[in-house]
């Protein structure tokens, strides 16, 4: 493209960009309305007592560390299994099914459970937030060089807030 083309279109190009943005804004309304309430946007960190409260439900990290007693089928080479036990004071009338992730120091997140995790005979696997069965145990598979930082717990009913529990 020559200098003459750029000179002729120096006003039209910015006007076209603004016009396209103006047309896209109303079309994206549905996506914008769903983005905030269905995402983890407001981290609630644990206080001095180790508890974080979201929607009236209090969670704390009761125990965290390497998973002991690895079953006969060990994890893949180069990976470590971590175990997190979450405890709750209850809160709320009903049990909420929660999901947990382990975030490392670099911000990478690892979901609880993995098809490569060995089978553990722990009856309380899974996490429930609130209600009489609150708390539970979750296992994470991380690369050996990843350093755990926080356990993130969320419940769909309580989004956009979620629990952030620092690991010891």
HELIX and SHEET records of a PDB file:
HELIX    1   1 UNK A    3  UNK A    9  1                                   7    
HELIX    2   2 UNK A   12  UNK A   27  1                                  16    
HELIX    3   3 UNK A   29  UNK A   37  1                                   9    
HELIX    4   4 UNK A  156  UNK A  158  5                                   3    
SHEET    1   A 5 UNK A  42  UNK A  45  0                                        
SHEET    2   A 5 UNK A 161  UNK A 166  1                                        
SHEET    3   A 5 UNK A 148  UNK A 155 -1                                        
SHEET    4   A 5 UNK A  96  UNK A 104 -1                                        
SHEET    5   A 5 UNK A 109  UNK A 111 -1                                        
SHEET    1   B 9 UNK A  42  UNK A  45  0                                        
SHEET    2   B 9 UNK A 161  UNK A 166  1                                        
SHEET    3   B 9 UNK A 148  UNK A 155 -1                                        
SHEET    4   B 9 UNK A  96  UNK A 104 -1                                        
SHEET    5   B 9 UNK A 126  UNK A 129 -1                                        
SHEET    6   B 9 UNK A 135  UNK A 143 -1                                        
SHEET    7   B 9 UNK A  79  UNK A  88 -1                                        
SHEET    8   B 9 UNK A  57  UNK A  66 -1                                        
SHEET    9   B 9 UNK A  51  UNK A  54 -1                                        
END                                                                             
